[in-house]
Amino acid sequence: MAHVTHEQLDRLLEQALLLDDHGALASQLDALAQGYESGEVSRAAILVLAAEEWRQAGQPVNALERFRSAVDDGGDVLIDPRSGIADTLFELERSEEARDVIADIKAGPWNPATALTVAETLVAYGDLQEAHEWATEGVRACASGTTMREVLLRTRYRIRVDLGLPEDDLDALLDVTR
């Protein structure tokens, strides 16, 4: 069993960047998650990293399994792993299932980082109106003066322009952050 540190994960990620081998890194992260005992990073967070690497390696089915394992694990993660599930389902052309997952996320507690991820996924798959709603709600859920709020405001602005919507009060907040 392993105690996982941020330093250990950083070394793995650096090696993978140098080798440009996402599949190998995904396998290493899988092994780390299987042997997980404790650590500075949750097992669920390691599973999410593995899922992202499987996607980069062109293996979305493996990614979907890891995202689901992260949800089942229930450990602390910055972004709800279900957002990764939704994105991967879209990638697998299972859009109805993806939309069901997004509806489940919306029904429960979520954080601004998750709202940003969902908004970006929806933009990528052509649902600008729903992406705008997620970005708007994400901005409203953010504390003033945070980097996440600025990122959400910028994302929301780009979506609003693409939709051809007029400026509103939230756009004025973006002007203030500059």
N, C-alpha and C positions, 0 to 999 in steps of 0.2 A: 504494500500500500504506500501511497505517496502523499507527501505534504507539498502542495503546489504554491510557488511564490510568483510574484509579478516578474521578478528577475528571470526565473526559469522560462516563463512564457515569452518574455522579450527575446531571450536567446533563441528559442525555437522560431519565432517570427523573423528574426534577423537572418538566421540560416536559410529559411525558406525564401526570403527575398533574394538572397545571394544566389541560390540554386534555381529560383523560379520554378519550383516544383510543388504546386498546390496539393497534389494528390499525396505526396510523401508527408507534407505537413499535416494534412487532414488525418492520415493514418497515425501519426505521432500524437496528435491531439486526442484521437479516439482512445489510444492506449493510455494516455494520461488520465482521461476521464474514467476509464475502466478501473484503473488502479488508485483512483482518488480516495484519499482518507480525510484530508483536511487541507486548509490553505487560505491564502490571502485572497484567492479567487474562488468563486463557487464552482462546483461541478457543472452546474447548468451553464455558467458563462463559458466554460471550456467547451461544452457541447455546442454552444452557439458559434464559437470560433471554428470548431471543426466543421459545422454545417456550412459556414461561409466559405471555408476552404474547399469543401466538396463542390460547392457551386462554382467556384473559380476553376476547379479541375474539370468542369463540364459533366459533373455527376449529380444532377438535381435530385434524383431518387434517394441517394445516400444523404444528401443535404436535408431533405424532408424528414428522413428518419431521425437525424440528429436534432433538428429543431423540435420534433415531437418528443424526443427523449428529454430535451431541456425543459419543456413544459411539464412533463411527467415528474421530473426531478424536483421542480419547484424552487430551486435555489435562486439566490439574488442575482439579477441581471439588470443592466442599464435599460435595455430595450426589450419589450415583451417578445419572447421568441415566436409567438403566434404571428407577429408581423412578418417574420422570415418565412413562416409556413405559407402565409398568404402570397408573398412574393414568389415563392417557389412553385406554388400551385398555378399561379398565372403563367410562369415560365413553362410549366408542363401542360399548358392549355386547358387547365381545369378551373376556368374563371368563376363558374358558379360556386364551387367549393371555396375558392379564394374569397369571394364576396361574403359567404357565410362566416368565414373566419374573421373577416374585418367587422362584420356586424357583431360578432361575439366580443371582440375587443372593445368596440364602442359601447356595448352594454355594461361593461365592467369598469373597474378603475384602470386608468392608463395614465402615462406621464407624457410630458411634452416631447421627449426623445422618441417615444413610440408614435406619437402623432406625426412627427416629421417623417419617420420611416414609412408610415402608412401613406402619407401624402405623396412622398416621392414614388412609391410603388404605383399608386393610382395614376400619377402623371405618366409614368413609364408605360402603362397599359391603356392610356387614352381616356381615363375618366377624370377630366379636369374639374368638373363641378364638385364631385365628391372629394377630390384632392383639396380643392379650395376650402371646403367645409372643415376638413381635418386640419389644415394649416391654420385656419381661423380659430378653431377651438384650441389648438395647441398654443397659439399666441395668448389667448385668454387665460390659459392655465399656467403660463410662465410668470415668474417674478420679474418685475421691472429691472432693467440693467443687466440681464444675464446674456451670455453669448447665445444660448439656445433660443432666447426670445428674438434676438437679432436674426439668427439663421431662419427661424420660422417666418419672421416678417419678410425677409428677402424671398423666401420660397413662395410665400403667399402672394407677394407682389408680382413675381414672374407668372404665376398661375393666373392671377387677375388680369394681367395684360393679355395673356394668351386667350382668355375667355372674352376679352373686350369689355370688361366691366369698368364702370367709372371708379375714380379714386374715392376712398372713404376715410373715416377717422383712423382706422388702423394703419393706413398708408402714411398718415401724418406722423405716426410713431416712428416709422422707419426714417423719416427725415430728421427727427430729433436725435436718433442714435448715431448719425453720421458725424 
